[in-house]
Amino acid sequence: MHAKARVHAAIAAISHPRPSCSPSDRPASAELCREVIMAIVVASMALAAAELVRSWLIYGRRSKMRVDELVLALRTRDALRARVLYAQLIASDLLTIERPSFTDEVDLAIAASIVELIAARLQTASPTWTRHVGPLQTPFLLVTVQLPAKLIRLQRESPPELRARNLVAPENFLLTA
C-alpha cells in the first residue's frame, strides 16, 4: 500500500473507530497512528521550509538578505531553519549583506564566518565588513558534540573560514541534512 493510501486508511481508522475491535487489531491501528503522526510531522516540516523560501521571495525578486536570522538559528541549534536560511544566503548577492547590528562578539563572529564560508564555496568576494571581525577568545561549537575526541577532530576539520574565528563545525557544515 502506498504511503498516501496508508495515511488515508489510518485517518479513516482514527475517525471511525469500530466498536468491536479485537486485541489483534489494536497493534495495527497503533502502527497506523504512528504513521499518520510521522506523515503530519514530515509534512509540517516541508511546509515550514517552503514558507521560509516563499517569504524570501517578493514578487519574483530576491529580497535583501540579512544574516541575523541564520545566526539565531545556529545559536538555537535549529538545523532545519539554518539550512533553509543558508540556501537563501547562497542565492543572494553576498556583497549586499549588511553588517549585523549584534553587540555580542559570538554572534558577529558567526555572521562573518558564515558569509565568508558561503563566499568561499561560491568562489566570490565577501563583504568588506567581514574582514574587520576578529576571532573569539575561546572555541565556540556550532554543533552538539558528545565525545571529546570528536571535538578535537572537528577543530581540525572545520572549514578555514570558521577556524579563523575559533568556531567549530564539521567540514560539510550546512551542506548535509
Secondary structure, 3 states (H helix, E strand, C coil): CCHHHHHHHHHHHHHCCCCCCCCCCHHHHHHHHHHHHHHHHHHHHHHHHHHHHHHHEECCEECCCCCHHHHHHHHCCCHHHHHHHHHHHHHCCHHHCCCCCCCCHHHHHHHHHHHHHHHHHHCCCCCHHHHHCCCCCCCEECCCCCCHHHHHHHHHHCCHHHHCCCEECCCCCCCCC
